Amino acid sequence: MIAKRTGRLVVVAAVPAAVFLTVGLSGPALAEGGKAYQIDLAQLNSSGSRGTAMLSLKGNQLTVQIESEGMVPGSPSAQHLHGSTNGHDFQCPDASDDTNGDGILSNTEATVDYGDINISLTTSGDTQATSGLAVERMPVANKQGKVSYKRTITVSQAVVDHIKDLHIVQHGIDRNKNGKYDFEGAGKSELDPKLPQEATAPTNCGMVMGASVGSLPVGGIETGGGAPQSAATPETAITGSALALSAAVAGAASGALFVARRRAASVRVRTEGMGAAA
């Protein structure tokens, strides 16, 4: 399970808020030292859902903006920041994590990969993990199945320090394509039997672009059960290659300069010799 997820390459660690204007997200003005991170949301459960999110940090103030589509029209979408602030390497899941083979990636199956809820992205009230199923305070998709969300919340220093280890997950699928959550599509939710599984199954997931892998591989939900990685990460390999290339270029440049100087000296000696002979 680890091998399929440790091949991420560093693309962008932190990007200016202005970049997000091209994807329909208006980034807030960042104070000096502030950072903004992009998250691209990719579908899970063949939901057809996708989107873009931005996390902007100014001190302990975190602004979350999400623009997504392909959601269930007129239905609330539970959404959270999942992951770890303890250095674990949690990732977005894929279809292979459907361990019971029923054709649906449930939240419980996916949690092994994307970790527990760290922050519930509610529209009002608290944002604690315990509000993860507070569907009455979650954003509701419009008639076109689009969700627009923006909220600024105060977060812990642990979240600030590990923001790149967290990722966004939105929930809610329509397996039987009848335009609503119901029990006929996928039965009861394993999280709350009063809710249909369609309402709690993940519909998309996205990680911070360019986030490096965590210090520990997946080893249980916030338990720290994994051993430290001994192999070099793709990031260190890239850094090493870049340094080697830089050294080679520098060496080549030095060699070329040395040869040029020797040639110039040789020409000068011959010219002086010709002058003496005359």
N, C-alpha and C positions, 0 to 999 in steps of 0.2 A: 504493500500500500504506500510505502514511503517513496519507492523508486519512481513512481509515476508523477510525483509532485515536487521533486527536488531539483528539477531542471530549469527553474525560472532564471531568466537573465535580468540584470539590472537595466531598466530603461530610463526611468525618471524617479528620483527619490523625493523631490519636492519641487513643485512647479508653481509659478506665479498664478495668482487668481485670474489674471487676464486671459490665460489660455482657455478657461472654461466658457468664455463668451462664445466660442465657436460651437459649443455643444448645447447652448441654450441655458446655461447656468450662469447667473450674474454673481461673480465672486465679490464678497465684501472687501472693503479696503483693509489691508493687513497692516498692523502696526509693525514697527521695526522689530525684526526677530520673529515675526509671525510666519507661519507656513501653511501651505494648502496642498492637499493630496487628492489625486483623482482616483476614482474607482469605477471601473466598467462592469456593469451587471450582466451576467450571461445566464441564459435559461437553465433551469433544472426541471426534471419531470416532463420534458418535451412540452413545456407550457407556452412557448413562443414569447415569453416575457423577456425584456431587455431594458437597459437603462444606463444612466450615468449619474454618478454621485460625486460630491466634493466635500472633503473634511477640511475646515479652516480652523487653525488654532491661533489664538492670541492669549498668551498666558494660560490660564485654566479655563478659558472660554472656548468651547467647541461649537462651531456652526456646522450643521449638517444640512446639505441640500441634495435632494434626490429628484430626478425626472425619469420616470419609467413608464413603459407601455406594455400592452399585452396582458394586463391584469384582468381580473373578473369584474366586469362593469357593475357599478353601483354597490360593490362589496368592499368591506374594510380589509386592509392588508396589514397584518401584523408584520413589524419590521424591527430589526435589532442590529446592534453591533455585537458580533460574536468574536470569540478568540480568547487570547490570554495576555495578561500583563505580568506573567511569570517566566517569559522566555520560551514558551512552548511553540512548536511549529504547527499550528493549525491551519488548514487550507480549505478551499472550496471542494465539495465532494463531486462525484460523478455517478453515472448510472450503475457502475460496478459496485457501489456501496449498498445497493438494494439487496441486502443479505438474505431476506426471506423469499426473494424471487417473485414477489406479487406484482411487479411492474410499476410500483410506486416507491419512490424514495421518501420514506417518512422522516419526520424531524428527528426522531430517536436514532434512526440509522445514520442520518447526516451529521448529527451532533458529534459522533466519533471523529469526524473530520474537521468540522468548523468550530467545535468547542461550545461551551455553554454561553448563554446570554451574558454579556457584560453591561450593555446599556439598552433599554427598551426605547425605541424611537417613537414615542407617543406624541400626540399633537398638543397635549396639555397635561398638567399634573406631574407626578413624579416620573422618573425615567429608570427606576430600579429594575433589576432583573425580575423581581416578583410581579412586575406589570407586563410581563411578556405576553400574556393572553388577555390583556385589557383591550379587547377589540373595540369597545365603545370609545376609546381614546386613540385609536389608530386612524391613519388617513384612509379615505374612501376613494376608490377609483371612479372617475366620471363615466359618462355613457360610452365613451370611446375606449375605456379600459386604461386610461392614463392616470398616473399618480404624480402630483407635484407636492413636494414637502420641503419645508425649511424651518429649522428651529435652532436657537442658540441655548446651550446648557452649560452649567458648570460641572467640570469633571475633576477627578482626582489627579494627583501628580503621577500616579502609576499609569493612568490612561495617556497623559501627555508624553511620558517617557516611552510608551510602547504603542503609540498610535498606529505605527506601521504593521504591528502584529494583529491588529483588529480588522474586521471586514464586515460588510453589510450583507444581510440576508433578508429578503422579503418573502412572505408566505402567502399561500392561497392559490389553488389550482382549480380547474374545471374539467375534471377527467371525462365526464359524460357529455360535455359540451352543451349544457342546457342553460348557460348563462347565470348560474348561481351556485352557491355551496349547498350541497345536500348529502344525505347519508347514502343515497343510491349510487353515487359516483365511486366512493371508496370506503364506505362504512364509517365507523366511529373513529375519532381521533384517539390515539394512544395516550395523548396528554390530558384530555378531558373528554369523557364519553358523552358529554352533553353537546360537544361540538363535532361536526363532520370532519373526517380526516382531510377533506379538500380544503378546509379553512386553515389547517396548521401545517400541511406539507409545504416544503420550500418551493418557491417558484423561480427564484433567481439568487445568484450569489456573486460577489465581486470582492477582490482584494486590492489593496493599495498598489498602484502601479509602481514597479521598481522596488517594492519592499523586499528586503533580504530575508532569507529563511531564518526561523527562530534559532535560538541557541541549542534547543533540544528537539529531537524528532517527536512525532506523535507518540504519546505514551499514556493515554488515558485522559479523561476530562479533568483538567486542572490538577492532576495528581503528581505530575513530575516523574512518571514511571519510566521514562526513556533515558538512555545513556547519552552522554555528550557525543556529538558527531566528531569522528576522528579524521574523516576525509575532508579535503579542502572543498569549500563550497564553490559553486559556479562564479560567485563574485570574486573570491580570492584568486581563482584561476584566471579570470579576466584581468584582474589587477596585476597578477604576476606576468601574464603575457604582455600587457601594456608596458610594464617596466622593462621587460626584456627587449621589446621592440624599440622602446625609447633609447635603451643603452646601445642597441645595435646601430640605430640611426646616428646617435651621438658619436659612436666609434667610427662609423663610416665617414662622417663629416670631418672628424679629427684627422683620419688617414688621408682624406682628400686634401685637406689643408696642408698637411706635412709634405705630400708629394708636390703640391703647387709651389711651396716654398723652396724645395730642393731644385725644381726646374728653374725657378727664377734665379736662384743662386748660380746654377750652372750657366745660364745664359749670360749673367753678369760677368762671370769669370772669363768666358770665351770672348766677350766683347772687350774686356779690359786687355786680354792677351793680344787681341788683334790690334788694339790701339798701340801697345808697346812695340809690336813688330813693325808697325808703320814708322 
